[in-house]
Amino acid sequence: MPRLGVVIASTREGRVGAPVADWFLGRARTHAGFEVEVVDLKAVNLPVLSEPNHPRLKKYTQETTRAWSATVESLDAFVLVTPEYNHSASPALVNALDHLYFEWNYKPAGLVTYGGISGGLRAAQMTKLMLTAFKIVPMVEAVTIPFVTKHVADGVFTPDDAHDKSAKVMLDELVRWTGALRALRS
Ligand SMILES: Cc1cc2nc3c(=O)[nH]c(=O)nc-3n(C[C@H](O)[C@H](O)[C@H](O)COP(=O)(O)O)c2cc1C
């Protein structure tokens, strides 16, 4: 069974990223195409990039980077649950990506984005551009959640039908790409 990391890419106190990720984790586990793991960037707790060597060298000097490398290495696919801040990608996600290189290569990633009227689509486009530098294949199919705060009460995200349907379509596509990319990783 391939291993899917569901990455929570917001780290703020009171973040809605946690309830959105909880909902998505439920969908991913029901889907049953992956063994599913939570990857919470708040818990990963990387400093702003300060490693002296290029990640391609894998000469990591910090324990947090070594642990992060092992986590990403062990995963076959990702779903990035990410907010949009100032029409841009999540800085915690950008920082986490920048810490590594080969560990990301030839793995697929789906995006669950949320925000105000844009549903995080500007962050999605910016993130996708960056993913390609790591040879991560971004899924076309995605989950987009406009007006996210209307769906969160008491720490619980309540989806509408479109969110549930798009999660299933994206997970189906992730399974296909995970299988196809296995050949490039061997
Ligand atoms: C610094 C900051 C910038 C934001 N910029 C945007 C934005 O550009 N587009 C948007 O749709 N929402 C924006 N928002 C609103 C967020 O979508 C909303 O606060 C959401 O809850 C953020 O996700 P989080 O709670 O997981 O951190 C911004 C929020 C913050 C805190």
The ligand as an ORCA input file, in Angstrom:
! r2SCAN-3c Opt
* xyz 0 1
  C      -1.571     36.967      7.000
  C      -2.862     36.559      6.355
  C      -3.067     36.826      5.010
  C      -4.233     36.406      4.379
  N      -4.373     36.584      3.023
  C      -5.414     36.014      2.393
  C      -5.482     36.007      0.970
  O      -4.643     36.523      0.290
  N      -6.511     35.371      0.377
  C      -7.497     34.749      1.108
  O      -8.407     34.177      0.515
  N      -7.473     34.758      2.446
  C      -6.452     35.355      3.109
  N      -6.382     35.342      4.468
  C      -7.509     34.773      5.223
  C      -7.299     33.286      5.382
  O      -7.848     32.606      4.293
  C      -7.946     32.778      6.661
  O      -7.452     33.532      7.769
  C      -7.629     31.321      6.905
  O      -8.232     30.943      8.103
  C      -6.122     31.087      6.977
  O      -5.827     29.724      7.171
  P      -5.296     29.187      8.582
  O      -6.360     29.537      9.588
  O      -5.167     27.702      8.381
  O      -3.998     29.864      8.867
  C      -5.244     35.768      5.131
  C      -5.040     35.512      6.496
  C      -3.867     35.902      7.091
  C      -3.667     35.585      8.556
*
